Amino acid sequence: MGKKYDIITVGSGLIDASLQTNIQEKNHFIKIPLGTKIPLDKIIFSSGGGGTNTARCASKLGMKTAFLGKIGSGYNAQIILRELKKSNVDFLGTTSKEHTGYSIILKSTNNRRTILTFKGASDMLSYNEINLKKLNTKWFHFTSMNDESFQTQKKLISFAIKNNIKISYNPGIKKINQGLGKIKKIIKNADILQMNKEEAHTLVKKAKNEKEIFKKLHKLGAKIICITNGNKKGKISNGKNIYTFKPKKITAKKSTGAGDVFAISFVSSMIKYDDIEKSIKIAIKSAQSIITQQKNTGLLSLQQILKKIKHERVNISKECW
């Protein structure tokens, strides 16, 4: 086997173009009339995608990290590879002649956003293209993937079982909308399963509360289940206890990437400490650091986070099942 990793993230690698418009939001819509030219207040380009976002964050938190995914060729692919190298993340994926994935993030005047996404090469990762000898890791962190790439994730489950690799899974709303049956195999083998509240209630229909969702997903096989809810109360269950936490309200400059950062920060902390309460505190502070920055430059190191949470109280309660 090759180099030993703490975690390999398996997901998309995209280029994000964040557009700050002067469009007023009305009734949860931003309206763009046809045939007009709309000036932008600001445009920011950055590397994005669930796979690369989580890989960079894990590395910042001290994990030996690699990214497994598929990108295209050309300048956009070079940007992604350059950003991974800058973050000390190894690239174990493949490149192709297809277009690298691309997202356009439209922001209204109050900083809420709509995202237009073209996944491109990121949904075309074939299992046969992967050098399995390089997948020497303690954990896989799966983010949302579709088409051929999703089939590859399911095949990696068997590889993980055979090689005693643990799995964290953050399926995303598109995959959840396709139904529980579609992702049951991954959930069955998930050591950590992460979703937001909307996604959780969509996945487990007719559930009255999070406890019913936990029961259903634990029964399927998920060991630790995390349900976040922005700056409102979130819940985590390990089948023995339910932890309820409420992040401190802060002024957010953006929300893009916060879910990815919380998810991977929780996993990374669990790898290091195996302590749910401590991992919640680290994940909250890590996610807050990213949404207070316009660019993806707000990631904190583990040492910086530990210093901050030492002096800040996080509201966490624990109840037995």
Secondary structure, DSSP 4 states (H G I P E B T S, - for coil): --S-EEEEEES--EEEEEEEE-PPPBTTB----TT----EEEEEEEEE-HHHHHHHHHHHTT--EEEE-EE-SSHHHHHHHHHHHHTTEEE-SEE-SSPPEEEEEEE-TTS-EEEEEE-GGGG---GGGS-GGG--EEEEEE----HHHHHHHHHHHHHHHHTT-EEEE---HHHHHT-HHHHHHHHHT-SEEEEEHHHHHHHSTT--SHHHHHHHHHHHT-SEEEEE-TTS-EEEE-SSEEEEEEPPP---S--TTHHHHHHHHHHHHHHHH--HHHHHHHHHHHHHHHHT-SSTT-PPPHHHHHHHHTSS--EEEEEE-
